[in-house]
């Protein structure tokens, strides 16, 4: 099939990839229709390449309201980083790149945004009928110390089972090749989770310089949608302005981070349902 040929070609284009030791029996699962927000061609594209770029799907006034909420939180994150040794924590660094996590716990505006009908519809079309918010974080990339992320899969940071969940990368300003928009390696998602190793100070890496790379530029009002298994990175910010993004991740109800013991992804306040029985769950749980 075209999808099989795509991932086989992608695997040949990135010969340094190996499977994660916990990835022993993965098979990519496609969602059947009918779909709520995507069409058949878009779902087929996602299945084949592991990502979609959707433009003009969010109201710009809503995006501005979300950005204003996160700007306040990011200022606090930046100030906290400046109190740490070397002004950094893990891969976050003051004046370079900040990560603000679990924002739905701090802002009713962001909690409502995470349950937006667009994201609920994408979860129905690409994940399943019973889906929870798994993770949310803002990532602000400054121009002062330009750097890139390494090629990684979201499921390479914490091994979640089922391995297939959804990442919605929401630009809060126009995301371009110059300021660090996502870049993806299409097709490799069908292999499941790959082995990752840590590259100091950048983070976890699963492959280096694949031949097939798609630069996923997207303006504010759009979303880059990709699988938790799609290798991706963001390039350095070479502009004079901060690149701002809000990342929302959604996993099937019952998903667990695999450890000893496994940790269910069902924190009642921050991993709340967005779909139940195929129907959207409102932010108040109804």
C-alpha positions in Angstrom: 0.0 0.0 0.0 1.1 3.7 -0.3 1.4 3.9 3.5 3.6 0.8 3.7 5.9 2.2 0.9 6.1 5.5 2.6 7.3 4.2 6.0 9.6 1.7 4.3 11.2 4.5 2.3 11.4 6.7 5.5 13.1 3.9 7.4 15.7 3.5 4.6 16.2 7.3 4.6 17.0 7.2 8.4 19.1 4.1 8.7 20.2 4.9 12.3 16.8 4.2 13.8 16.2 1.3 16.2 13.1 0.3 18.0 12.5 1.2 21.7 13.0 -1.9 23.9 9.4 -1.7 25.1 8.1 -1.5 21.5 7.8 -5.2 20.8 4.4 -5.7 19.0 3.3 -2.3 17.6 0.9 -2.1 14.7 -0.4 1.2 13.4 -4.2 1.5 13.8 -6.2 3.6 11.4 -9.5 5.1 12.5 -12.6 4.3 10.4 -15.1 6.9 9.4 -17.4 8.7 9.4 -15.3 11.7 10.6 -16.2 14.8 12.4 -13.7 17.5 11.3 -11.5 15.8 8.7 -12.3 14.2 5.4 -11.2 10.8 4.1 -8.2 12.3 2.2 -6.9 14.1 5.3 -7.2 10.9 7.5 -5.4 8.9 4.8 -2.7 11.6 4.6 -2.3 11.4 8.4 -2.1 7.6 8.3 0.5 7.7 5.5 2.8 10.6 6.6 2.0 10.9 10.4 1.0 14.6 10.3 -1.3 17.2 8.9 -1.1 21.0 8.6 -4.5 22.6 9.1 -4.8 26.3 8.3 -7.5 28.8 9.4 -9.2 26.4 11.8 -9.1 28.6 14.9 -10.5 32.1 15.4 -7.7 34.7 15.6 -9.4 36.5 18.5 -9.4 33.2 20.4 -5.8 32.6 19.6 -5.0 36.1 20.9 -6.8 35.4 24.2 -4.9 32.2 24.6 -1.6 33.9 23.9 -2.4 36.7 26.4 -3.1 34.0 29.1 0.1 32.2 28.4 2.3 35.3 28.1 1.6 36.0 31.8 2.5 32.4 32.8 5.6 32.5 30.6 6.9 35.6 32.3 6.7 33.8 35.7 8.5 30.7 34.1 11.3 33.0 32.8 11.7 34.7 36.2 11.9 31.3 38.0 14.5 30.0 35.6 16.7 33.0 36.4 16.8 31.8 40.0 18.2 28.4 39.1 21.8 27.4 38.8 23.1 28.5 35.3 19.6 29.8 34.8 18.4 26.5 33.4 16.5 23.4 34.3 16.8 20.3 32.1 16.6 21.7 28.5 14.8 24.9 29.5 17.0 28.0 29.8 16.3 31.6 30.5 16.6 33.8 27.5 16.6 30.7 25.2 13.6 28.4 25.6 10.9 28.1 28.2 8.4 25.3 29.0 5.3 26.1 31.0 3.3 22.9 31.8 -0.1 21.9 33.0 -1.6 25.3 32.1 -5.1 23.9 32.3 -4.7 23.9 36.1 -4.0 27.6 36.1 -6.4 29.1 33.6 -10.1 28.5 32.9 -9.5 30.1 29.5 -6.9 27.4 28.6 -8.9 24.6 30.1 -11.8 25.6 27.9 -9.5 25.9 24.9 -8.1 22.3 25.5 -11.7 21.0 25.2 -12.4 23.1 22.0 -14.7 21.4 19.5 -11.8 21.3 17.0 -9.6 19.2 19.3 -12.5 17.0 20.3 -13.2 16.4 16.6 -9.6 15.6 15.8 -9.5 13.2 18.8 -12.6 11.4 17.4 -11.2 11.2 13.9 -7.6 10.1 14.8 -7.6 8.6 18.3 -10.9 7.0 19.4 -14.3 7.5 21.0 -13.0 7.9 24.6 -10.1 10.3 24.9 -8.5 12.4 27.6 -6.2 15.4 27.6 -2.8 13.8 28.3 -0.4 16.8 28.5 -0.4 20.5 27.8 2.5 22.9 27.7 3.6 26.2 26.2 7.0 26.4 24.5 8.4 29.9 23.9 11.6 30.0 21.9 13.6 33.2 22.1 16.0 34.7 19.5 18.8 35.4 22.0 20.3 31.9 22.0 19.1 30.2 18.8 19.1 26.4 19.1 17.2 23.5 17.6 15.6 20.5 19.2 16.9 17.0 18.2 14.8 14.6 16.2 12.4 13.0 18.7 9.0 11.3 19.2 6.8 12.5 21.9 6.4 8.9 23.1 10.2 8.7 23.4 10.1 11.0 26.5 7.7 8.9 28.5 6.7 5.5 27.0 2.9 5.6 26.9 0.8 2.5 26.0 -1.1 2.6 23.7 1.8 4.2 21.9 -0.5 6.1 19.5 -1.7 9.4 20.8 -2.2 12.8 19.3 -0.2 16.0 19.5 -1.8 19.3 18.4 0.9 22.0 17.9 -0.8 25.4 18.1 1.1 28.4 16.9 0.3 31.5 18.9 2.2 33.6 16.3 3.0 32.7 12.7 5.4 29.7 12.8 7.9 29.8 10.0 11.2 28.1 9.0 13.0 31.2 10.2 11.5 31.3 13.8 11.4 27.5 14.5 8.3 25.9 13.1 8.0 22.1 13.3 9.8 19.9 10.9 8.7 16.3 10.6 10.2 13.0 9.2 7.2 11.4 7.5 6.4 7.7 7.5 8.5 6.6 10.5 5.5 6.7 12.8 4.4 3.4 11.5 7.4 1.7 13.1 6.1 2.6 16.6 8.3 4.1 19.3 12.0 4.3 18.5 15.0 4.1 20.8 16.1 7.5 22.1 19.3 8.7 23.6 20.0 12.0 25.5 22.0 14.7 23.7 23.2 17.4 26.2 21.8 20.1 26.4 19.2 19.5 23.7 17.2 16.6 24.9 16.2 13.1 23.7 17.1 12.1 20.1 15.9 9.1 18.0 17.6 9.7 14.7 19.9 12.2 12.9 19.3 14.1 9.7 16.7 11.9 7.9 16.7 12.5 4.1 12.9 13.1 4.0 12.0 16.2 6.0 8.9 18.4 5.7 9.0 21.9 7.0 5.6 22.5 8.5 5.1 26.2 8.4 1.7 27.3 9.8 0.2 30.7 10.6 -1.6 31.6 13.7 -5.1 30.2 13.5 -3.8 26.9 12.2 -2.6 23.7 13.9 0.1 21.1 13.1 -1.4 17.7 14.0 0.9 14.8 14.4 1.2 11.4 16.0 3.1 10.8 19.2 5.2 8.5 17.0 6.1 11.0 14.3 9.8 12.1 14.6 10.0 15.9 14.6 12.0 18.9 15.7 11.8 22.6 15.7 14.6 24.7 14.2 16.4 27.7 15.8 14.7 31.0 16.1 16.6 33.3 13.7 14.2 36.2 14.0 14.0 39.2 16.4 10.7 38.0 18.0 9.8 35.1 20.3 8.2 32.1 18.7 5.3 31.1 20.8 3.4 27.7 20.7 0.9 25.8 22.8 1.1 22.0 22.6 -2.0 19.9 23.5 -1.7 16.1 23.6 -4.6 13.7 23.8 -4.5 10.0 24.6 -7.1 7.2 24.7 -8.9 6.7 28.0 -7.0 4.0 29.9 -3.6 5.0 28.6 -0.7 4.5 31.0 2.9 5.6 31.3 4.7 2.3 31.4 6.8 2.0 34.5 7.0 -0.1 37.6 4.1 0.1 38.3 2.4 1.7 35.2 0.9 5.2 35.9 -2.6 5.7 34.5 -3.0 8.9 32.6 -6.2 10.0 34.4 -5.3 12.8 36.8 -8.8 14.2 37.5 -7.9 17.9 37.1 -5.4 18.0 34.3 -6.1 14.8 32.3 -9.8 15.3 32.0 -12.1 13.6 29.3 -12.6 15.5 26.1 -14.6 12.7 24.4 -16.8 10.1 26.0 -18.6 7.5 23.8 -17.7 9.6 20.8 -19.4 12.7 22.1 -17.6 15.9 23.2 -17.3 16.5 26.9 -17.7 20.2 27.8 -15.0 21.8 30.1 -17.4 21.5 33.1 -17.5 17.7 32.5 -21.0 17.6 31.0 
